[in-house]
């Protein structure tokens, strides 16, 4: 059974309209984390490439 990414509670996918979250509360917490930029995709570019482009 999948687990809620916010609170780690069990989630029944067929019976939960807020899946993959267990509740609206957890869904809104996750949205807030995205809006606060708590989640980020790592940048794999070396810093030296960025500096060379500025010259």
C-alpha positions as CSV (number, residue, x, y, z in Angstrom):
1,X,0.0,0.0,0.0
2,X,1.4,3.5,-0.9
3,X,2.2,5.9,1.8
4,X,1.6,9.7,2.0
5,X,4.7,11.6,1.1
6,X,4.0,14.2,3.8
7,X,3.0,12.2,6.9
8,X,3.8,8.6,5.9
9,X,0.2,7.4,6.5
10,X,-1.2,4.5,4.5
11,X,-3.2,5.7,1.4
12,X,-5.8,3.6,-0.3
13,X,-5.6,4.9,-3.9
14,X,-9.1,3.7,-5.0
15,X,-10.9,5.2,-2.0
16,X,-8.9,8.5,-1.5
17,X,-9.7,11.4,-3.8
18,X,-6.6,13.2,-2.6
19,X,-4.2,10.4,-3.6
20,X,-1.2,10.2,-3.4
21,X,-1.8,12.2,-0.2
22,X,-3.9,10.9,2.7
23,X,-5.9,14.2,3.2
24,X,-6.4,17.7,1.9
25,X,-4.2,18.9,4.7
26,X,-1.2,16.9,3.5
27,X,-1.9,18.0,-0.1
28,X,-1.8,21.7,0.9
29,X,1.4,21.2,3.0
30,X,3.1,19.7,-0.1
31,X,1.8,22.6,-2.3
32,X,3.2,25.1,0.3
33,X,6.6,23.4,0.1
34,X,6.6,23.8,-3.6
35,X,5.6,27.5,-3.4
36,X,8.2,28.2,-0.7
37,X,10.8,26.5,-3.1
38,X,11.7,23.9,-0.5
39,X,11.9,21.4,-3.3
40,X,14.5,21.9,-6.0
41,X,16.0,20.1,-8.9
42,X,19.8,19.9,-8.7
43,X,21.8,21.8,-11.3
44,X,24.5,19.7,-12.8
45,X,26.3,22.5,-14.7
46,X,29.7,23.3,-13.3
47,X,30.0,26.9,-12.1
48,X,32.9,27.6,-14.4
49,X,30.7,27.3,-17.5
50,X,28.3,29.9,-16.2
51,X,31.2,32.4,-15.5
52,X,32.6,31.9,-19.0
53,X,29.3,32.9,-20.6
54,X,29.3,36.2,-18.8
55,X,32.5,37.5,-20.4
